[in-house]
């Protein structure tokens, strides 16, 4: 009788191990996120990508460059709002008056069918004089959101702004590149050069 108990117990343990071994990971840990294959493998990869975008009047609105662009799709058959692109070494030029704005970073992500661009890791935004040799305003931060069609940028991260008149540090900002207005959100500290 004892042998049957041991044999039954071993059979139950063996079946349990086999069932757990073949189970999906979320059954064992329902809180763990399991990545879909579309998140891990890009739908398309572009190297040395460059695009130019024009406004409704045919004027050059902005240009975008990236060393690598990886397109990820939620659905392989159709595009959706969940599609995105991961980018390496993005460079963006936003054209407007009086002079264009230039943006660089080490990493980025394009979302909402190109309506929103998130950049991070050594982000720099600057504008130059007409001769393109003198930087008039330069902004440095670790992450920033860009809306290229609207020519707006914003961030909640710490920003450092340098200009010919001095420097400003703040936590967060909003910039309208069309009206040239910069709104600093919190903890603003500045140093202004004396007026000659």
PyMOL commands that place a pseudoatom at each C-alpha (Angstrom):
pseudoatom trace, name=CA, resn=UNK, resi=1, chain=A, elem=C, hetatm=0, pos=[0.000, 0.000, 0.000]
pseudoatom trace, name=CA, resn=UNK, resi=2, chain=A, elem=C, hetatm=0, pos=[2.859, 2.379, 0.849]
pseudoatom trace, name=CA, resn=UNK, resi=3, chain=A, elem=C, hetatm=0, pos=[4.404, 1.750, -2.573]
pseudoatom trace, name=CA, resn=UNK, resi=4, chain=A, elem=C, hetatm=0, pos=[1.198, 2.890, -4.304]
pseudoatom trace, name=CA, resn=UNK, resi=5, chain=A, elem=C, hetatm=0, pos=[1.188, 6.094, -2.268]
pseudoatom trace, name=CA, resn=UNK, resi=6, chain=A, elem=C, hetatm=0, pos=[4.795, 6.849, -3.224]
pseudoatom trace, name=CA, resn=UNK, resi=7, chain=A, elem=C, hetatm=0, pos=[4.213, 5.996, -6.875]
pseudoatom trace, name=CA, resn=UNK, resi=8, chain=A, elem=C, hetatm=0, pos=[1.071, 8.169, -6.969]
pseudoatom trace, name=CA, resn=UNK, resi=9, chain=A, elem=C, hetatm=0, pos=[2.907, 11.040, -5.293]
pseudoatom trace, name=CA, resn=UNK, resi=10, chain=A, elem=C, hetatm=0, pos=[5.805, 10.813, -7.765]
pseudoatom trace, name=CA, resn=UNK, resi=11, chain=A, elem=C, hetatm=0, pos=[3.348, 10.734, -10.701]
pseudoatom trace, name=CA, resn=UNK, resi=12, chain=A, elem=C, hetatm=0, pos=[1.523, 13.832, -9.420]
pseudoatom trace, name=CA, resn=UNK, resi=13, chain=A, elem=C, hetatm=0, pos=[4.795, 15.718, -8.888]
pseudoatom trace, name=CA, resn=UNK, resi=14, chain=A, elem=C, hetatm=0, pos=[6.055, 14.711, -12.351]
pseudoatom trace, name=CA, resn=UNK, resi=15, chain=A, elem=C, hetatm=0, pos=[2.808, 15.814, -14.028]
pseudoatom trace, name=CA, resn=UNK, resi=16, chain=A, elem=C, hetatm=0, pos=[2.865, 19.118, -12.144]
pseudoatom trace, name=CA, resn=UNK, resi=17, chain=A, elem=C, hetatm=0, pos=[6.444, 19.819, -13.231]
pseudoatom trace, name=CA, resn=UNK, resi=18, chain=A, elem=C, hetatm=0, pos=[5.629, 18.974, -16.868]
pseudoatom trace, name=CA, resn=UNK, resi=19, chain=A, elem=C, hetatm=0, pos=[2.498, 21.172, -16.845]
pseudoatom trace, name=CA, resn=UNK, resi=20, chain=A, elem=C, hetatm=0, pos=[4.341, 24.123, -15.296]
pseudoatom trace, name=CA, resn=UNK, resi=21, chain=A, elem=C, hetatm=0, pos=[7.269, 23.679, -17.662]
pseudoatom trace, name=CA, resn=UNK, resi=22, chain=A, elem=C, hetatm=0, pos=[4.997, 23.913, -20.706]
pseudoatom trace, name=CA, resn=UNK, resi=23, chain=A, elem=C, hetatm=0, pos=[2.844, 26.750, -19.298]
pseudoatom trace, name=CA, resn=UNK, resi=24, chain=A, elem=C, hetatm=0, pos=[2.943, 30.298, -20.577]
pseudoatom trace, name=CA, resn=UNK, resi=25, chain=A, elem=C, hetatm=0, pos=[5.012, 32.636, -18.347]
pseudoatom trace, name=CA, resn=UNK, resi=26, chain=A, elem=C, hetatm=0, pos=[1.995, 34.803, -17.394]
pseudoatom trace, name=CA, resn=UNK, resi=27, chain=A, elem=C, hetatm=0, pos=[0.321, 31.805, -15.695]
pseudoatom trace, name=CA, resn=UNK, resi=28, chain=A, elem=C, hetatm=0, pos=[3.213, 31.518, -13.278]
pseudoatom trace, name=CA, resn=UNK, resi=29, chain=A, elem=C, hetatm=0, pos=[3.612, 35.255, -12.739]
pseudoatom trace, name=CA, resn=UNK, resi=30, chain=A, elem=C, hetatm=0, pos=[0.557, 37.211, -13.945]
pseudoatom trace, name=CA, resn=UNK, resi=31, chain=A, elem=C, hetatm=0, pos=[2.215, 40.556, -13.134]
pseudoatom trace, name=CA, resn=UNK, resi=32, chain=A, elem=C, hetatm=0, pos=[5.188, 39.926, -15.436]
pseudoatom trace, name=CA, resn=UNK, resi=33, chain=A, elem=C, hetatm=0, pos=[4.983, 41.679, -18.800]
pseudoatom trace, name=CA, resn=UNK, resi=34, chain=A, elem=C, hetatm=0, pos=[5.609, 39.391, -21.726]
pseudoatom trace, name=CA, resn=UNK, resi=35, chain=A, elem=C, hetatm=0, pos=[6.871, 41.235, -24.780]
pseudoatom trace, name=CA, resn=UNK, resi=36, chain=A, elem=C, hetatm=0, pos=[5.230, 40.498, -28.069]
pseudoatom trace, name=CA, resn=UNK, resi=37, chain=A, elem=C, hetatm=0, pos=[7.502, 39.618, -30.970]
pseudoatom trace, name=CA, resn=UNK, resi=38, chain=A, elem=C, hetatm=0, pos=[6.582, 42.966, -32.594]
pseudoatom trace, name=CA, resn=UNK, resi=39, chain=A, elem=C, hetatm=0, pos=[8.183, 44.837, -29.683]
pseudoatom trace, name=CA, resn=UNK, resi=40, chain=A, elem=C, hetatm=0, pos=[11.404, 42.881, -29.972]
pseudoatom trace, name=CA, resn=UNK, resi=41, chain=A, elem=C, hetatm=0, pos=[11.826, 42.676, -33.732]
pseudoatom trace, name=CA, resn=UNK, resi=42, chain=A, elem=C, hetatm=0, pos=[11.436, 45.715, -35.999]
pseudoatom trace, name=CA, resn=UNK, resi=43, chain=A, elem=C, hetatm=0, pos=[9.106, 45.622, -38.988]
pseudoatom trace, name=CA, resn=UNK, resi=44, chain=A, elem=C, hetatm=0, pos=[11.679, 47.603, -40.981]
pseudoatom trace, name=CA, resn=UNK, resi=45, chain=A, elem=C, hetatm=0, pos=[15.163, 49.039, -40.396]
pseudoatom trace, name=CA, resn=UNK, resi=46, chain=A, elem=C, hetatm=0, pos=[16.651, 52.049, -42.195]
pseudoatom trace, name=CA, resn=UNK, resi=47, chain=A, elem=C, hetatm=0, pos=[20.279, 53.153, -42.041]
pseudoatom trace, name=CA, resn=UNK, resi=48, chain=A, elem=C, hetatm=0, pos=[21.329, 56.744, -42.725]
pseudoatom trace, name=CA, resn=UNK, resi=49, chain=A, elem=C, hetatm=0, pos=[17.692, 57.825, -42.997]
pseudoatom trace, name=CA, resn=UNK, resi=50, chain=A, elem=C, hetatm=0, pos=[16.849, 61.355, -44.178]
pseudoatom trace, name=CA, resn=UNK, resi=51, chain=A, elem=C, hetatm=0, pos=[13.433, 62.891, -44.744]
pseudoatom trace, name=CA, resn=UNK, resi=52, chain=A, elem=C, hetatm=0, pos=[12.213, 66.356, -45.734]
pseudoatom trace, name=CA, resn=UNK, resi=53, chain=A, elem=C, hetatm=0, pos=[8.729, 67.586, -44.809]
pseudoatom trace, name=CA, resn=UNK, resi=54, chain=A, elem=C, hetatm=0, pos=[6.869, 70.444, -46.468]
pseudoatom trace, name=CA, resn=UNK, resi=55, chain=A, elem=C, hetatm=0, pos=[3.935, 72.542, -45.238]
pseudoatom trace, name=CA, resn=UNK, resi=56, chain=A, elem=C, hetatm=0, pos=[0.617, 73.011, -47.064]
pseudoatom trace, name=CA, resn=UNK, resi=57, chain=A, elem=C, hetatm=0, pos=[2.148, 75.907, -49.054]
pseudoatom trace, name=CA, resn=UNK, resi=58, chain=A, elem=C, hetatm=0, pos=[5.022, 73.767, -50.321]
pseudoatom trace, name=CA, resn=UNK, resi=59, chain=A, elem=C, hetatm=0, pos=[7.612, 75.440, -48.077]
pseudoatom trace, name=CA, resn=UNK, resi=60, chain=A, elem=C, hetatm=0, pos=[10.258, 73.299, -46.392]
pseudoatom trace, name=CA, resn=UNK, resi=61, chain=A, elem=C, hetatm=0, pos=[9.031, 72.815, -42.809]
pseudoatom trace, name=CA, resn=UNK, resi=62, chain=A, elem=C, hetatm=0, pos=[11.622, 70.483, -41.306]
pseudoatom trace, name=CA, resn=UNK, resi=63, chain=A, elem=C, hetatm=0, pos=[14.291, 67.926, -42.134]
pseudoatom trace, name=CA, resn=UNK, resi=64, chain=A, elem=C, hetatm=0, pos=[15.063, 64.810, -40.139]
pseudoatom trace, name=CA, resn=UNK, resi=65, chain=A, elem=C, hetatm=0, pos=[18.176, 62.608, -40.155]
pseudoatom trace, name=CA, resn=UNK, resi=66, chain=A, elem=C, hetatm=0, pos=[19.034, 59.467, -38.184]
pseudoatom trace, name=CA, resn=UNK, resi=67, chain=A, elem=C, hetatm=0, pos=[21.900, 56.987, -38.249]
pseudoatom trace, name=CA, resn=UNK, resi=68, chain=A, elem=C, hetatm=0, pos=[19.443, 54.128, -37.637]
pseudoatom trace, name=CA, resn=UNK, resi=69, chain=A, elem=C, hetatm=0, pos=[15.644, 54.065, -37.677]
pseudoatom trace, name=CA, resn=UNK, resi=70, chain=A, elem=C, hetatm=0, pos=[13.775, 50.928, -36.537]
pseudoatom trace, name=CA, resn=UNK, resi=71, chain=A, elem=C, hetatm=0, pos=[10.040, 50.750, -37.252]
pseudoatom trace, name=CA, resn=UNK, resi=72, chain=A, elem=C, hetatm=0, pos=[7.934, 48.641, -34.877]
pseudoatom trace, name=CA, resn=UNK, resi=73, chain=A, elem=C, hetatm=0, pos=[4.330, 47.720, -35.698]
pseudoatom trace, name=CA, resn=UNK, resi=74, chain=A, elem=C, hetatm=0, pos=[1.663, 46.432, -33.343]
pseudoatom trace, name=CA, resn=UNK, resi=75, chain=A, elem=C, hetatm=0, pos=[-0.109, 44.734, -36.258]
pseudoatom trace, name=CA, resn=UNK, resi=76, chain=A, elem=C, hetatm=0, pos=[1.852, 43.381, -39.233]
pseudoatom trace, name=CA, resn=UNK, resi=77, chain=A, elem=C, hetatm=0, pos=[-1.118, 43.832, -41.576]
pseudoatom trace, name=CA, resn=UNK, resi=78, chain=A, elem=C, hetatm=0, pos=[-2.172, 47.410, -40.754]
pseudoatom trace, name=CA, resn=UNK, resi=79, chain=A, elem=C, hetatm=0, pos=[-0.696, 50.591, -39.363]
pseudoatom trace, name=CA, resn=UNK, resi=80, chain=A, elem=C, hetatm=0, pos=[-2.032, 51.759, -36.003]
pseudoatom trace, name=CA, resn=UNK, resi=81, chain=A, elem=C, hetatm=0, pos=[-1.585, 54.482, -33.405]
pseudoatom trace, name=CA, resn=UNK, resi=82, chain=A, elem=C, hetatm=0, pos=[0.572, 52.051, -31.410]
pseudoatom trace, name=CA, resn=UNK, resi=83, chain=A, elem=C, hetatm=0, pos=[3.259, 51.896, -34.114]
pseudoatom trace, name=CA, resn=UNK, resi=84, chain=A, elem=C, hetatm=0, pos=[6.527, 53.667, -33.298]
pseudoatom trace, name=CA, resn=UNK, resi=85, chain=A, elem=C, hetatm=0, pos=[10.103, 54.089, -34.486]
pseudoatom trace, name=CA, resn=UNK, resi=86, chain=A, elem=C, hetatm=0, pos=[13.269, 53.972, -32.386]
pseudoatom trace, name=CA, resn=UNK, resi=87, chain=A, elem=C, hetatm=0, pos=[16.028, 56.197, -33.684]
pseudoatom trace, name=CA, resn=UNK, resi=88, chain=A, elem=C, hetatm=0, pos=[19.757, 56.452, -33.108]
pseudoatom trace, name=CA, resn=UNK, resi=89, chain=A, elem=C, hetatm=0, pos=[21.592, 59.791, -33.361]
pseudoatom trace, name=CA, resn=UNK, resi=90, chain=A, elem=C, hetatm=0, pos=[18.606, 61.867, -34.540]
pseudoatom trace, name=CA, resn=UNK, resi=91, chain=A, elem=C, hetatm=0, pos=[19.144, 65.318, -36.051]
pseudoatom trace, name=CA, resn=UNK, resi=92, chain=A, elem=C, hetatm=0, pos=[16.239, 67.662, -36.692]
pseudoatom trace, name=CA, resn=UNK, resi=93, chain=A, elem=C, hetatm=0, pos=[16.188, 71.035, -38.451]
pseudoatom trace, name=CA, resn=UNK, resi=94, chain=A, elem=C, hetatm=0, pos=[13.011, 73.086, -37.949]
pseudoatom trace, name=CA, resn=UNK, resi=95, chain=A, elem=C, hetatm=0, pos=[12.738, 75.890, -40.497]
pseudoatom trace, name=CA, resn=UNK, resi=96, chain=A, elem=C, hetatm=0, pos=[11.049, 79.185, -39.747]
pseudoatom trace, name=CA, resn=UNK, resi=97, chain=A, elem=C, hetatm=0, pos=[11.615, 82.862, -39.103]
pseudoatom trace, name=CA, resn=UNK, resi=98, chain=A, elem=C, hetatm=0, pos=[14.024, 84.355, -38.420]
pseudoatom trace, name=CA, resn=UNK, resi=99, chain=A, elem=C, hetatm=0, pos=[16.424, 81.380, -38.518]
pseudoatom trace, name=CA, resn=UNK, resi=100, chain=A, elem=C, hetatm=0, pos=[16.051, 77.584, -38.270]
pseudoatom trace, name=CA, resn=UNK, resi=101, chain=A, elem=C, hetatm=0, pos=[16.334, 75.635, -35.025]
pseudoatom trace, name=CA, resn=UNK, resi=102, chain=A, elem=C, hetatm=0, pos=[18.649, 72.616, -34.842]
pseudoatom trace, name=CA, resn=UNK, resi=103, chain=A, elem=C, hetatm=0, pos=[18.103, 69.630, -32.522]
pseudoatom trace, name=CA, resn=UNK, resi=104, chain=A, elem=C, hetatm=0, pos=[20.392, 66.666, -31.806]
pseudoatom trace, name=CA, resn=UNK, resi=105, chain=A, elem=C, hetatm=0, pos=[20.361, 63.751, -29.342]
pseudoatom trace, name=CA, resn=UNK, resi=106, chain=A, elem=C, hetatm=0, pos=[21.761, 60.249, -28.973]
pseudoatom trace, name=CA, resn=UNK, resi=107, chain=A, elem=C, hetatm=0, pos=[18.415, 58.394, -28.898]
pseudoatom trace, name=CA, resn=UNK, resi=108, chain=A, elem=C, hetatm=0, pos=[14.806, 59.023, -29.823]
pseudoatom trace, name=CA, resn=UNK, resi=109, chain=A, elem=C, hetatm=0, pos=[11.355, 57.671, -30.533]
pseudoatom trace, name=CA, resn=UNK, resi=110, chain=A, elem=C, hetatm=0, pos=[8.830, 58.754, -33.183]
pseudoatom trace, name=CA, resn=UNK, resi=111, chain=A, elem=C, hetatm=0, pos=[5.173, 58.313, -32.204]
pseudoatom trace, name=CA, resn=UNK, resi=112, chain=A, elem=C, hetatm=0, pos=[1.656, 59.237, -33.356]
pseudoatom trace, name=CA, resn=UNK, resi=113, chain=A, elem=C, hetatm=0, pos=[2.465, 58.854, -37.067]
pseudoatom trace, name=CA, resn=UNK, resi=114, chain=A, elem=C, hetatm=0, pos=[5.281, 61.401, -36.857]
pseudoatom trace, name=CA, resn=UNK, resi=115, chain=A, elem=C, hetatm=0, pos=[3.301, 63.984, -34.884]
pseudoatom trace, name=CA, resn=UNK, resi=116, chain=A, elem=C, hetatm=0, pos=[5.445, 63.521, -31.740]
pseudoatom trace, name=CA, resn=UNK, resi=117, chain=A, elem=C, hetatm=0, pos=[9.161, 62.962, -31.352]
pseudoatom trace, name=CA, resn=UNK, resi=118, chain=A, elem=C, hetatm=0, pos=[10.713, 62.090, -27.988]
pseudoatom trace, name=CA, resn=UNK, resi=119, chain=A, elem=C, hetatm=0, pos=[14.468, 62.614, -27.704]
pseudoatom trace, name=CA, resn=UNK, resi=120, chain=A, elem=C, hetatm=0, pos=[16.756, 61.705, -24.823]
pseudoatom trace, name=CA, resn=UNK, resi=121, chain=A, elem=C, hetatm=0, pos=[20.404, 61.398, -23.842]
pseudoatom trace, name=CA, resn=UNK, resi=122, chain=A, elem=C, hetatm=0, pos=[22.429, 64.592, -24.437]
pseudoatom trace, name=CA, resn=UNK, resi=123, chain=A, elem=C, hetatm=0, pos=[19.710, 66.630, -26.124]
pseudoatom trace, name=CA, resn=UNK, resi=124, chain=A, elem=C, hetatm=0, pos=[20.816, 69.969, -27.573]
pseudoatom trace, name=CA, resn=UNK, resi=125, chain=A, elem=C, hetatm=0, pos=[18.615, 72.610, -29.232]
pseudoatom trace, name=CA, resn=UNK, resi=126, chain=A, elem=C, hetatm=0, pos=[20.124, 75.749, -30.750]
pseudoatom trace, name=CA, resn=UNK, resi=127, chain=A, elem=C, hetatm=0, pos=[19.630, 78.620, -33.152]
pseudoatom trace, name=CA, resn=UNK, resi=128, chain=A, elem=C, hetatm=0, pos=[22.346, 80.530, -35.037]
pseudoatom trace, name=CA, resn=UNK, resi=129, chain=A, elem=C, hetatm=0, pos=[22.823, 83.919, -36.649]
pseudoatom trace, name=CA, resn=UNK, resi=130, chain=A, elem=C, hetatm=0, pos=[22.296, 84.266, -40.405]
pseudoatom trace, name=CA, resn=UNK, resi=131, chain=A, elem=C, hetatm=0, pos=[25.959, 83.454, -41.038]
pseudoatom trace, name=CA, resn=UNK, resi=132, chain=A, elem=C, hetatm=0, pos=[25.415, 80.100, -39.176]
pseudoatom trace, name=CA, resn=UNK, resi=133, chain=A, elem=C, hetatm=0, pos=[28.715, 80.669, -37.347]
pseudoatom trace, name=CA, resn=UNK, resi=134, chain=A, elem=C, hetatm=0, pos=[27.413, 82.226, -34.125]
pseudoatom trace, name=CA, resn=UNK, resi=135, chain=A, elem=C, hetatm=0, pos=[25.006, 80.382, -31.833]
pseudoatom trace, name=CA, resn=UNK, resi=136, chain=A, elem=C, hetatm=0, pos=[22.483, 82.865, -30.404]
pseudoatom trace, name=CA, resn=UNK, resi=137, chain=A, elem=C, hetatm=0, pos=[20.616, 80.475, -28.080]
pseudoatom trace, name=CA, resn=UNK, resi=138, chain=A, elem=C, hetatm=0, pos=[21.530, 76.955, -26.982]
pseudoatom trace, name=CA, resn=UNK, resi=139, chain=A, elem=C, hetatm=0, pos=[19.434, 74.669, -24.782]
pseudoatom trace, name=CA, resn=UNK, resi=140, chain=A, elem=C, hetatm=0, pos=[20.751, 71.450, -23.182]
pseudoatom trace, name=CA, resn=UNK, resi=141, chain=A, elem=C, hetatm=0, pos=[18.662, 68.795, -21.411]
pseudoatom trace, name=CA, resn=UNK, resi=142, chain=A, elem=C, hetatm=0, pos=[18.390, 65.023, -20.990]
pseudoatom trace, name=CA, resn=UNK, resi=143, chain=A, elem=C, hetatm=0, pos=[14.960, 64.538, -22.603]
pseudoatom trace, name=CA, resn=UNK, resi=144, chain=A, elem=C, hetatm=0, pos=[12.527, 66.563, -24.674]
pseudoatom trace, name=CA, resn=UNK, resi=145, chain=A, elem=C, hetatm=0, pos=[9.225, 66.183, -26.550]
pseudoatom trace, name=CA, resn=UNK, resi=146, chain=A, elem=C, hetatm=0, pos=[9.039, 67.746, -30.015]
pseudoatom trace, name=CA, resn=UNK, resi=147, chain=A, elem=C, hetatm=0, pos=[5.926, 68.384, -32.087]
pseudoatom trace, name=CA, resn=UNK, resi=148, chain=A, elem=C, hetatm=0, pos=[7.573, 69.160, -35.455]
pseudoatom trace, name=CA, resn=UNK, resi=149, chain=A, elem=C, hetatm=0, pos=[4.416, 70.103, -37.396]
pseudoatom trace, name=CA, resn=UNK, resi=150, chain=A, elem=C, hetatm=0, pos=[3.449, 72.613, -34.711]
pseudoatom trace, name=CA, resn=UNK, resi=151, chain=A, elem=C, hetatm=0, pos=[7.071, 73.665, -34.131]
pseudoatom trace, name=CA, resn=UNK, resi=152, chain=A, elem=C, hetatm=0, pos=[6.715, 73.248, -30.366]
pseudoatom trace, name=CA, resn=UNK, resi=153, chain=A, elem=C, hetatm=0, pos=[8.998, 71.588, -27.820]
pseudoatom trace, name=CA, resn=UNK, resi=154, chain=A, elem=C, hetatm=0, pos=[8.492, 70.830, -24.142]
pseudoatom trace, name=CA, resn=UNK, resi=155, chain=A, elem=C, hetatm=0, pos=[10.127, 68.982, -21.273]
pseudoatom trace, name=CA, resn=UNK, resi=156, chain=A, elem=C, hetatm=0, pos=[9.752, 68.439, -17.533]
pseudoatom trace, name=CA, resn=UNK, resi=157, chain=A, elem=C, hetatm=0, pos=[13.482, 67.719, -17.187]
pseudoatom trace, name=CA, resn=UNK, resi=158, chain=A, elem=C, hetatm=0, pos=[16.165, 70.154, -16.044]
pseudoatom trace, name=CA, resn=UNK, resi=159, chain=A, elem=C, hetatm=0, pos=[17.266, 72.545, -18.806]
pseudoatom trace, name=CA, resn=UNK, resi=160, chain=A, elem=C, hetatm=0, pos=[20.311, 74.783, -19.191]
pseudoatom trace, name=CA, resn=UNK, resi=161, chain=A, elem=C, hetatm=0, pos=[20.020, 77.704, -21.629]
pseudoatom trace, name=CA, resn=UNK, resi=162, chain=A, elem=C, hetatm=0, pos=[22.978, 79.737, -22.871]
pseudoatom trace, name=CA, resn=UNK, resi=163, chain=A, elem=C, hetatm=0, pos=[22.699, 82.965, -24.849]
pseudoatom trace, name=CA, resn=UNK, resi=164, chain=A, elem=C, hetatm=0, pos=[24.834, 86.009, -25.539]
pseudoatom trace, name=CA, resn=UNK, resi=165, chain=A, elem=C, hetatm=0, pos=[23.145, 87.723, -22.571]
pseudoatom trace, name=CA, resn=UNK, resi=166, chain=A, elem=C, hetatm=0, pos=[23.829, 85.029, -19.948]
pseudoatom trace, name=CA, resn=UNK, resi=167, chain=A, elem=C, hetatm=0, pos=[22.637, 81.636, -18.744]
pseudoatom trace, name=CA, resn=UNK, resi=168, chain=A, elem=C, hetatm=0, pos=[19.375, 80.260, -17.323]
pseudoatom trace, name=CA, resn=UNK, resi=169, chain=A, elem=C, hetatm=0, pos=[18.648, 76.977, -15.519]
pseudoatom trace, name=CA, resn=UNK, resi=170, chain=A, elem=C, hetatm=0, pos=[15.132, 75.690, -14.939]
pseudoatom trace, name=CA, resn=UNK, resi=171, chain=A, elem=C, hetatm=0, pos=[13.120, 72.552, -14.350]
pseudoatom trace, name=CA, resn=UNK, resi=172, chain=A, elem=C, hetatm=0, pos=[10.919, 72.175, -17.410]
pseudoatom trace, name=CA, resn=UNK, resi=173, chain=A, elem=C, hetatm=0, pos=[10.058, 74.481, -20.269]
pseudoatom trace, name=CA, resn=UNK, resi=174, chain=A, elem=C, hetatm=0, pos=[7.767, 75.004, -23.230]
pseudoatom trace, name=CA, resn=UNK, resi=175, chain=A, elem=C, hetatm=0, pos=[8.975, 76.610, -26.451]
pseudoatom trace, name=CA, resn=UNK, resi=176, chain=A, elem=C, hetatm=0, pos=[6.918, 77.934, -29.361]
pseudoatom trace, name=CA, resn=UNK, resi=177, chain=A, elem=C, hetatm=0, pos=[9.471, 78.177, -32.162]
pseudoatom trace, name=CA, resn=UNK, resi=178, chain=A, elem=C, hetatm=0, pos=[7.119, 80.187, -34.376]
pseudoatom trace, name=CA, resn=UNK, resi=179, chain=A, elem=C, hetatm=0, pos=[6.563, 83.025, -31.908]
pseudoatom trace, name=CA, resn=UNK, resi=180, chain=A, elem=C, hetatm=0, pos=[10.051, 82.563, -30.336]
pseudoatom trace, name=CA, resn=UNK, resi=181, chain=A, elem=C, hetatm=0, pos=[8.493, 82.360, -26.850]
pseudoatom trace, name=CA, resn=UNK, resi=182, chain=A, elem=C, hetatm=0, pos=[10.102, 80.290, -24.111]
pseudoatom trace, name=CA, resn=UNK, resi=183, chain=A, elem=C, hetatm=0, pos=[8.122, 79.512, -20.955]
pseudoatom trace, name=CA, resn=UNK, resi=184, chain=A, elem=C, hetatm=0, pos=[10.188, 78.244, -18.003]
pseudoatom trace, name=CA, resn=UNK, resi=185, chain=A, elem=C, hetatm=0, pos=[8.150, 76.048, -15.662]
pseudoatom trace, name=CA, resn=UNK, resi=186, chain=A, elem=C, hetatm=0, pos=[9.875, 75.838, -12.252]
pseudoatom trace, name=CA, resn=UNK, resi=187, chain=A, elem=C, hetatm=0, pos=[13.010, 76.576, -10.170]
pseudoatom trace, name=CA, resn=UNK, resi=188, chain=A, elem=C, hetatm=0, pos=[14.284, 79.243, -12.550]
pseudoatom trace, name=CA, resn=UNK, resi=189, chain=A, elem=C, hetatm=0, pos=[17.774, 80.568, -11.873]
pseudoatom trace, name=CA, resn=UNK, resi=190, chain=A, elem=C, hetatm=0, pos=[19.658, 82.935, -14.163]
pseudoatom trace, name=CA, resn=UNK, resi=191, chain=A, elem=C, hetatm=0, pos=[22.827, 84.902, -14.623]
pseudoatom trace, name=CA, resn=UNK, resi=192, chain=A, elem=C, hetatm=0, pos=[22.683, 87.976, -16.857]
pseudoatom trace, name=CA, resn=UNK, resi=193, chain=A, elem=C, hetatm=0, pos=[25.682, 89.705, -18.377]
pseudoatom trace, name=CA, resn=UNK, resi=194, chain=A, elem=C, hetatm=0, pos=[25.902, 93.427, -17.593]
pseudoatom trace, name=CA, resn=UNK, resi=195, chain=A, elem=C, hetatm=0, pos=[24.493, 95.735, -20.274]
pseudoatom trace, name=CA, resn=UNK, resi=196, chain=A, elem=C, hetatm=0, pos=[27.259, 97.861, -21.821]
for i in range(1, 196): cmd.bond("trace and resi %d" % i, "trace and resi %d" % (i + 1))
show_as sticks, trace
zoom trace
